[in-house]
Amino acid sequence: MIGVMKIKSDRNTSPLLSPNCKPGPCLSINDFCLTYSLADEICMCLTKNGFSSSLALCLITVDDLKEMGFKMGEVAEIEEAVEAWAARVE
């Protein structure tokens, strides 16, 4: 039987926003989800957990998202959206 290996990394405890980036424009969570094509379920879960603007996403980690009940694929989609939203610092 083949099992699934879980790897704990710094990625799980680091903020979603990379240190090489600065926050993008302040958007409501609804607008953020619409702009970056996140599923309605993701938007509802973020809202249910008290998120009202995209700026708050800078302060949470992958572990936080998992604690909120997001699946691995949803976490990856949120990470991708945050990366697209953020501006690189030169």
Secondary structure as GFF3:
##gff-version 3
##sequence-region A 1 90
A	DSSP	alpha_helix	10	13	.	.	.	ID=ss1
A	DSSP	beta_strand	21	22	.	.	.	ID=ss2
A	DSSP	alpha_helix	29	35	.	.	.	ID=ss3
A	DSSP	alpha_helix	40	48	.	.	.	ID=ss4
A	DSSP	three_ten_helix	54	59	.	.	.	ID=ss5
A	DSSP	alpha_helix	62	67	.	.	.	ID=ss6
A	DSSP	alpha_helix	72	85	.	.	.	ID=ss7
A	DSSP	beta_strand	87	88	.	.	.	ID=ss8
###
